[in-house]
Amino acid sequence: MAKTLDYTTDRIQTFITSWGQLAPDVEFSGMTLAQFELATAAPQAKRKEIGPLLALLSAKRQERDIADQEALALVERVLNSIRGHVDFGPNSGLYSSLGYVTKATRKSGLVRKKLKPAAV
């Protein structure tokens, strides 16, 4: 069974609540309820630290995605400028080195297959 992120928090809280209501003065595993609460405070504190960090991570990812979109728009503008440049254009080595197929090397795509007569 997969455990959710809040599984540990829920289990600890269930133990504290049940122990506090049904046996507040009894020691289990050599510790009182107060000692148990103190021992389980560390993971709770770490979870509280993680919350803002996750929000910051989400915001930074959003900023990265926006920056990527802006960079790709700039790449497209530069590519269009190379295509339209008098000394370079869509048949230049620069255009080819960017990973594009030049007009001179582009194939038409038209294929005329000869039909073979059926064997008798």
N, C-alpha and C positions, 0 to 999 in steps of 0.2 A: 504494500500500500504506500503510495507516495505521500510524503508529509508536506503540508503547506508551510510557508515561511513562518506563520504564526503558531505552528503546532507547539513549539517549545514554550512560547509565552503563555499559551492557553493552558498547557499542562502545569506549569509552575503556578499560575494563578489559581487553578483548580485545587492544587495541593495546599496552597496557603489558605484559601477560603475554607476548604473542608477541615483542614487541621485546626484552624482558628475557631471554627464553630463547634466541632465535635470533640476535640481533645486539646484545648489550648495549653494545658499545663503538663502534658505528657511529652517525654523525650522519645524520639525515634532515631535510630542509627546514631545514638549518642549526642543528639543536638536538640535544642529547643526550637520552637517556632521562630523566635527572633533570630537565632543563629542560622536557621534555614533561609530566612528572608535575606539576611546579610550575605550568605554564601551564593544565593541566586541573583543578587543585585548586579553582579558584573556583566552577565549576558544581557540583562535588561538595559544597562547603561550603554553597552555597545550598540544595541538596536536603536537607541535614541540618537547616537552619533551617526548611524548609517542613514537615517531618514533624510536629513538635509543634504548629505553627500549624494544620495540618489537623485534628489531634486536638481542639484547642481549638475550632475552628469547628464540628466535629461536636457537641461537648458543648454549645456555645451554641445550636445549632439545636434540640437536644433540649430544652433549658431553655425556649426560645421556644415550642415546640410545647406543652409542659406549661402554660406561662403562658396561651397561647391557649385551651386547653381550659378552664382555670379561669375565664377572662374570659367565654367563651361560656356557661358554666354560670351565672355571675352575671347575664348578660344574660337568660337564660331565667327566672331567679328574679324579676328585675325585671319582665319581661313578664307573668309569672303574677300578680304583685302588682298591676299595672295592670289586668289583666282582672278581678281580684276586688275592686278598690277601689270603694267606694260612689259616689264622685263622678266616676269615670272609666268603667271597664268596657270591654267589647268593642265598644261603639258610640260611643266618645269620639273627639274630634279628635286627642288624643294617640296613641291606638292606631292611628288612620289615618295620622298623620304618621310613625310608625315603620315604615311600609311594609306594614301588614297591612290586610286587607279587613274592614271592620266588618260586623257581623251585618245591619245595616239595608241595606247596599248589596250584600250577597252574593246572587247569583242561585241559583235552585234547581238549575239544570242540566238540568231536565226539558224536553225539546223534543218536541212532538207535531207532526210534519209531516203535512200533508194529502196524501193520495194523489190524484194526478191521474188521471182515467180515461184509458185508453190511446186514442191517436188511431186513428181508423178509416181 
